[in-house]
Amino acid sequence: MKKNTYALIALCALASSAFAQIKVDAPWARATVPVQKTSGAFMQLQSAKDARLVAASSPIAGAVEMHKMEMQGDQMKMQQVDSIALPAGQVVNLASGAYHLMLIDLKRQLKAGDKVPLTLIVEHPNKKRESITVDVPVKPLDFVSPPGAHTAAH
């Protein structure tokens, strides 16, 4: 009986670790000038199963908002969104000119080489939420994301 109990506990632990299936690649945030109070954070997200990015936070910002940039006629428009879909197996690129995170009301200047702690909240179809903490490196003001970073689905 004890062996069955231990096996069940091990299986439950394995199942709960399988729940955490969000991969975060190439995160970065843009450096700021001394008086600047906002910046952007960018990365590639991939979920093993359908999910949604529903929130983000950082202790260095008063708020972190999810935004989408898109062309409306001949103008680029940016608007806040409630969530970002993470379709199973697809790379979702949070990039300049697409979906991205805005760090608002910064508490300090972001300097190249710094790290920004960022917590992402992902919601799965069963409404369970998962927190992922990422140390996001700050890149110089003139940094351009690696080639191919803008070709992923978003």
C-alpha positions in Angstrom: 0.0 0.0 0.0 2.8 2.4 0.9 4.4 1.8 -2.5 1.2 2.7 -4.3 0.9 5.9 -2.2 4.5 6.9 -3.1 3.8 6.2 -6.7 0.7 8.3 -6.7 2.5 11.2 -5.1 5.4 10.9 -7.6 2.8 10.9 -10.5 1.1 14.0 -9.1 4.4 15.8 -8.8 5.3 14.9 -12.3 1.9 16.0 -13.6 2.2 19.4 -11.8 5.7 19.9 -13.2 4.3 19.2 -16.7 1.9 22.1 -16.1 4.8 24.6 -16.3 5.4 24.4 -20.1 6.0 27.9 -21.1 9.4 28.6 -22.7 10.8 32.2 -22.6 13.6 32.9 -25.1 15.7 36.0 -25.9 14.2 38.4 -23.4 15.4 42.0 -23.3 14.3 45.5 -22.3 15.4 48.8 -23.8 17.6 51.1 -21.8 16.2 54.5 -20.9 17.6 58.1 -20.6 17.6 59.5 -17.1 14.2 61.2 -17.0 12.4 58.6 -19.1 9.5 56.8 -17.2 8.6 54.1 -19.7 10.4 51.3 -21.7 9.5 48.2 -23.6 10.3 44.6 -22.8 10.5 42.0 -25.6 10.9 38.2 -25.8 9.7 35.1 -27.5 7.2 32.9 -25.8 6.2 29.3 -26.6 3.6 27.2 -24.8 3.4 23.4 -25.1 -0.4 23.8 -24.8 -2.9 26.6 -25.7 -2.6 29.4 -23.1 -2.8 33.1 -22.7 -0.5 35.7 -21.3 -2.9 37.7 -19.0 -0.6 39.9 -16.9 2.9 40.9 -16.1 4.6 42.9 -13.2 7.9 44.1 -12.1 9.1 45.7 -8.9 10.9 48.4 -10.9 7.7 49.6 -12.6 4.5 51.1 -11.3 2.7 49.0 -13.9 3.4 46.6 -16.8 0.9 46.6 -19.6 0.5 44.4 -22.6 0.3 46.4 -25.9 -0.1 45.7 -29.5 1.1 47.9 -32.4 -0.5 47.6 -35.8 -1.0 49.7 -38.9 -4.4 51.4 -39.1 -4.5 53.0 -42.6 -1.1 54.7 -43.0 -0.5 55.2 -39.2 1.0 52.9 -36.7 -1.2 52.7 -33.6 -0.5 51.2 -30.2 -3.2 50.0 -27.9 -3.3 48.1 -24.6 -4.7 44.5 -24.8 -6.2 42.3 -22.0 -4.3 39.2 -23.1 -2.0 37.6 -25.7 -2.8 34.2 -27.1 -0.1 31.6 -26.9 -1.3 28.9 -29.3 0.2 25.4 -28.6 3.6 24.9 -30.1 3.8 28.3 -31.8 6.4 30.9 -31.0 4.8 34.2 -30.1 7.2 37.1 -30.6 6.8 40.1 -28.3 8.7 42.6 -30.4 8.9 46.3 -31.3 6.1 46.9 -33.8 4.0 44.0 -32.6 2.8 42.7 -29.2 5.1 43.8 -26.4 5.2 44.7 -22.8 5.4 48.3 -21.6 7.1 49.1 -18.3 5.3 52.2 -17.0 6.2 54.6 -14.3 9.8 53.3 -13.9 11.2 53.8 -10.5 14.8 54.1 -11.9 16.7 54.5 -15.1 17.3 51.3 -17.0 21.0 51.1 -18.0 22.5 48.7 -20.5 23.8 45.6 -18.5 21.1 45.9 -15.8 18.6 43.1 -15.2 14.9 43.7 -14.8 12.9 41.2 -12.8 9.7 40.5 -14.6 6.9 38.1 -13.6 4.6 36.8 -16.4 1.2 35.4 -15.5 -0.1 32.8 -18.0 -3.6 31.4 -17.9 -4.4 27.9 -19.2 -7.8 26.8 -20.7 -8.7 25.3 -17.3 -8.4 28.8 -15.8 -5.3 27.8 -13.7 -2.6 30.4 -13.7 1.1 30.0 -13.8 3.7 32.6 -12.8 7.0 32.7 -14.6 9.8 35.0 -13.3 12.4 36.1 -15.8 15.5 38.3 -15.3 15.4 40.4 -18.4 18.7 41.9 -19.5 18.7 45.6 -20.4 20.1 46.4 -23.9 21.4 49.7 -25.2 19.0 52.3 -26.7 20.2 51.4 -30.2 19.9 47.6 -29.7 18.2 45.8 -32.6 16.8 42.3 -31.9 18.5 39.4 -33.6 17.7 38.5 -37.2 14.6 36.4 -37.5 13.1 37.6 -34.2 10.3 39.4 -36.1 9.4 36.4 -38.3 7.6 34.4 -35.6 3.9 34.3 -35.3 2.3 37.1 -33.1 
